[in-house]
Amino acid sequence: MSVARLMQMGAAGVSVGPVWTNPDLANASYASKSFSVASQDANPTGPRFKSDGTKMYMQGASTGYLYQYSLSTAFDVSTASYDSVSFNVAATASSPRHFEFKPDGTKLYVLGYTNKSFYQFSLSTAWDISTASSDGVSFSFNSQDDNPVSATFGDSGTKMIMVGLTQDTIFQYALTTAYDLSTASYSSISYDPTTQVSGPSHLAYNPDGTKLYVSAYSSSTLYQYSLSTAYNVSTSSYDNVSFSFASQGTNAYGFTFNAEGSSLYTAARSNDTIFQYSTA
């Protein structure tokens, strides 16, 4: 998952970062924290966070722009404010559906519906989207699904998964150079989650690839799976665990966790708001 990394103890025995704990979706609850993005776009996708939680990003489906926010308290969306910084991703990725960052904030990836492709950008200043520019690199998902809606990375950027609405199937890819879409190829590995998920809209691994999370747009529900072989989606099995966002807002599009897995976030298109939940 792009914003969560398992951190280890330093040589001096001092913690150098948060330790990921798998979210407890069965007991998740609304944290009574939210942030409206209606002034930027009426159809938000996301959110995503800078690795330290001090920046938040939202993609607008109506405008085709990516928007940047600052958080005065890390990972607390109620403390967000708009930076008046945006980037026109639709100029390259027509009809953008989804976006991801490389964990160090130097690369941005945007899924464009019109060309069924994932597009790669570089940021000359990490996490500052005003410095983004196209790498002229993309990867087409059209051979697997002509309506891709979400794609993300795993296994330190050497694996990628995509879910589409035509096949309602998760497809897996390999990258010979981590986070470089020009080196991606289909692995002939897939998984059908439709027993649980009707109309998938987003997906993500946990950091060690033993869990998979898939959301459904129409029901605004997040579903949890276990992988018996890490990062191999064909080994997925449903955990009989899910969580509904619908009490706060419907048509939830996109989700993410904080760096510890203790908080969960989604963007509800019914009220143009980012909502925060506790999963600890």
N, C-alpha and C positions, 0 to 999 in steps of 0.2 A: 504494500500500500504506500502511496507516494509520500505521505506525511508522517509515516511511522517507521522508525528503525530501532532494532534491538541494540541498546547501548551496553557496554561492558565497563567494569571498573578499571580505572587507570592504574599505572604502576605504583602510585603512592597510596592506593586504596581509596581514592576519592572518586565519587560518581561523576562521570563526564556527560551524563544526559539521562533522560527518562527511560525507564524500562517498560516495554510493552506488556500488558496483561490482556489476554483475549476478552473482549467485551462480553458482558452478561446480558444478551438481548432479551432473555426470558424475564428479566427483572428491570429492564430499562424503564425510564420515566422522563417526562418532560421537565427540564431544568428551569422553566419559567424565564428563559432568556431568548431574545429574538432581535432581529434587525431588519427593517424594511429596506428593500433595494428598489422600490417602485419609482423613485426619482431617476434611476438609471435605466431600468428595463422592466417591462411587464411580464416577461417570460424568462425568469432566471434559471440558469443551470449551474450546479455546483453545490456548495462552495469548495474551494481549495485554500490551504494555508501555507505560508512560509514555514519552514521547519521549526522555527522557534515560536510560532503562533502569534507573531506581532503584525503580520500582514494577512489579509484575506482577499480572495479573488472570486469573481462571479462572471459568468459568461451570459450575455443577453441574446436570446434567440430572436427577438424582435429587431434589435439594432445591428446585430452581428459584431458587437464589440465585447472585449474583455475589460473588466473594471477592477480597480485596485483600491483596497481599504486599509486603514491602520487600526490596530486594536491596542488600546492603552493598557489593557490586561490581557496577557497572552491567552489565546483560545477562548476568550469570553466575548461572544458576538454582541452582547449588549453594550460593549464598550467600543464598537466599531464606528469609524467615521470615513467618509469618502475622501480619497486623496486627490480627486479631480485629475486622475490619471487613467487613461484608457488606451486600448490598442485595437485597431480594426482587423480582427482575425478573418472576417468574411471576405476581405479583399483577396485572400489566398485560399482559404478553406470555405468555399461557398456553402451557405446554409449550415453553419456550425451546429453540431449536436453535443459535443463533449470536449473537455480539455484536461490535460495533465501536465505536471511539471516534473523534470528530473529532480531527484532529491536535493541537489545542490543549488537549484534555482537558475542554472545557466542554460537550460533548454525548456522549451514549451512545445506541447503537442496538441493539435486541434483536429477533431474528427469532422470532416465536411461531408454533409449528406449528398450534395449534388454529384460529386465525383466519387463517392463511396470510399474515400481515402483518409488516411491519417497524415497530417502535415507537420513538419518539424521546423522549429524556429530557434534561433540563438538569442540570448540576452547578454549584451555586452556588460551590463551591471546586473549581477545576480538578483533575482526577485523584483527587478524594476521593469515592468512591462513596457514602459515608454522607450526602452532601449532594445525592444525585440525587432528582429528582422528575419525574413524567410531564409532557410538554408537551401531552398530549391530541392528539398528532399521530401518524398512522400511514399506511402505504401497503400496499395489498393486492396480493399477487402471484397471487391465485387465477385471474385470467383467463389467465395464462400457464402456471402449474403449481400443482396443489392439494397438492403436497408439497414446498414450498421448504425447502432445508436450509442455504443460505449466501447472504449478500449482502454486498457491499462497495462502496466508493466509489473513483472515479478522477478524473483531470483536475481537481484542486483542488475536488472535491466536486460537480462539475457533471454527472458521469456515475455510474451505478450499475449493477452487474451482479448477477444472481441465478442460482443453479443449483438445479434441483429433481429429485426422484427419479422423478416420474411421467413427465415428458418426457425426462429425462436430457439436458437442453439448457440452455445458458447464454443468458440473456436480458439485453438492455441497455436502460437507461432514461436519460432526461435530466432534470436538475433546473434550473429557470430561476433559482432562488436556491440557491447552493451549500450543501449539507448540510441543506437544509430539505425534509423529506419531503413536506410539503404541496404542493410545487411539482413533484413527480415525475410523469413520464408515460412510457409504454412507447414506445420508439423504433422498434419493428418491426425490430429487429436481433437476430440470434441466431446461435449456433454449437453444433453437435453434437460433443462430444468422445468419444463412446462407442466409437469405434474403439480408443481407448486406455483410457478410464476406465469401469469398470463400478461403478455405484453411487457417483457423486460425492458428496463430503461437505463440501468447502470450496474456495474459489477466491480469487485476488488478482491484481492488476496489480503490475508493478514501477512505480517512481515516474514514469517518462516514458511509460508505457502501451505500450511496445514488446514487453513480455513478459507472458505470462499463465501462472499456476500453478494447477493443479487437482489435488486429492487424491481418492483413492478409499478409502472406509472399509474395505471387506472385505479389500483387498490391502495396506492401509497404505502406499500408494505415492503419491509426488508426481510429477506430469508437467509438462513445460515446453513452452510454445508461443511462437512469434514472431508479432507483429501487423505486417503491412505498412503499415497505417494506425493510428497510435497511438490507443489506447483503443477501437478499433472491433473488437469480437470477431468479426464476420463475416469479417474478414481474417486470422484465426488459421490457423497451420499448425504441425503438431507438429515439434519439434526433434529427435525421436528421443533425448530425454534424460529420464531419470527417476531417482528415488531412493527406496529402500525404507526405511521405519522399522521393519520387522517384527522385526529382530534384537533390538531393545530392548523393544518391546511392540506388540501387535496392536490392531486396532480404533482406529487413530489418528484422532482427531476434532479437526480444526483444525490450522493451522500459521501461523507468522509468521516474519519475519526481523528481525534487529537493524537499527539505523539505517544501517549500512554495507553490509548484505547479506552480511556475512562469517560470520554465524551463523544457524542455522535451528532452530526449536523446534516441537515437537508435543506433544499430550496423548494418551497411550495409555490407553484404557479397560480394557485387559486387566490392568493393574497400577496404575492410578490415579496415573500418574507423568508429570511434564513432563520431556522429554528435550531435550538441546541437541546440535547438530551443527555442525561446521565446514564452510563452503562456499567458503573462500578458496583 
